[in-house]
Amino acid sequence: MSSLPPAAPNTRFSDDGFWWWDGASWKPAVSADRLWRWNGQTWVPAQAPPPPGAPQAQGGGAGTAVLITVGIFLGVLVLVSILVTLILLTMGNQIANVFSNVTAALGS
C-alpha cells in the first residue's frame, strides 16, 4: 500500500495568484504578513526571496533595466547630435542667410 498525499481539490486561483475561489467567494491566497500562502489544501510558508548574490533564473533585475535605459538614452542622444551636426553642415549658410535677412528687415 502506497502512502500518496491526498489530491489537491480543484482550487481556482486568480490570474495574479493573490486570491482563490472557494465556490462561493474569493479568499486571500496570501496571508496579511505575506509569510504564508494557500496551496489549495493548507497554508504553507511563502517562498523567501533568494539570498543576495545568488544566480537569478530570469533576467538581471533592476540593475540590468537601468543599464539598458541609460544605454538607449545615450544612443538616442548620439543619433540626435549626429543629425543636428549634418543638418548644420549642409544648411548652415542658408540658416545664417535667413537670420541676416531678418536682422536687416528689422533694422530698416
N, C-alpha and C positions, 0 to 999 in steps of 0.2 A: 504494500500500500504506500503510495507516494504522498508526501505532505506538500501539496501545491498551495500557494496562498489563494484565498478566495478571489474570484474575478471581480474587478472593479465594476461598480454599477455604471450604467450608461450615463455618465455625467457630462453635461454640456457646459463648456466654458465660453465666456465672451471672447471676442476677437483679440482684445488686449490682454486677456488672461487674468484680469483682476476680479472677475465675477463668475459665479457658477449658478446654474438653474437647478432648483430642487424640485421642479414640477409645478410649483405654484408661484414662486417669486425668485428674483435674483438675490443671491447671498454673496458676501465678500469672499474671495478665494485667498486673500492675503490678510493676515492679522493686522490690527491697527499699528502695531510696532514694527511690522514688516519682518518679523523674525520667523513666522510660521506661514505655511502655505497648505491649502486644502488640495489633496490629490485625488479626490473623488470618494475616498473611504474614510480618511482620517487626516488630522493635521500633522505635517512633517516639517522639520526645520527647513527654512528657506536656504537656498544656496548662498554661501558667503562669496563676496567678490574675490577674484584671485589676488594673491599677495603681490605687492609691488615687485616688479622685475620679472614676474612670471610671463612666459610667452603667451601672447593673445591668439585666440583662434581666428578672429575676424578683424581685419583692418588694423590700423595703428592707433586708433583713438583720436583724441582731441589734438595731440601734437601733430599728427600727420595732416589733419584737416587745416590747422593753422599754417603749416608749411605749404600746402597746396594753394591755399588762399593767397598767401604772400607771393608765391611764385606766379600765379595768374595775374595778380595786380602788377607785379614788376614787368611781366610780359606785355600787358596792355600799355603800360607806361612807355616802354621801349618802342612799341609799334606806333603809338601816337607821336612820339618825338621824332621818329624817322619820317612819318608822313608830313609833319609840320616842316621839318627841315627840307624835304623835297619840294613842298609847295613854295616855301620862301625862296629856294634857289631858282625855281623855274619862273615864279611870278613876282619876285621881289621888286624888280624895276617897275613893273606895271602898278603894283600896290603903292610904291613911292610916288609915282606919277599922279595917281588918284589923290593922294594926300596933298601933293603940291598944288594940284588944281583947286582943291577945296580951300587951301590956305590963301591962294591968290584970289579966289572968289570972295572970301570973307574980308580980305584986305581992301577990296575996291569999293 
